[in-house]
């Protein structure tokens, strides 16, 4: 365990972040095109990548704790803590590059998430407006082709007399 293992895990996590960006862009394209039929599948794929990212984050925490003993950093430290406490030389640069890249990827993910959320809110609002406009007095046609609705001039006769 050490810096090399942590760097490998960070590469894997960066790949997962890039995959998440791809899946969010896929979801956005579906929302923009109105092809909501496939939205459920795209959302499931986003959730799968998020699960894999949680696992990678857990692995990173374990490696940071192991490296903390070597570099005198907090065991529950962040990547920023690792960069600050890394010895002068290539590891500081490598972990600094990981931090910069992951910060950028996270920012892109936040932007995509916000835009997708706006599309979803607009779609939900449109659906609600459409459903509100659907009248309760919709009727079917009978065998003669006439509407099965009530006739405005219909009268009731009392035939009990």
Secondary structure, DSSP 8 states (H G I E B T S, - for coil): --HHHHHHHHHHHHHHHHHHHHHHHHHHHHHHHT-GGGHHHHHHHHHHHHHHHHHHHHHHHHHHHHHHHHHT--TT--HHHHHHHS-TTHHHHHHHHHHHHHHHHHHHHHHHHHHHHHHHHHHHHHHHHHHHHS-TT---B-TTS-B-S--TT--------
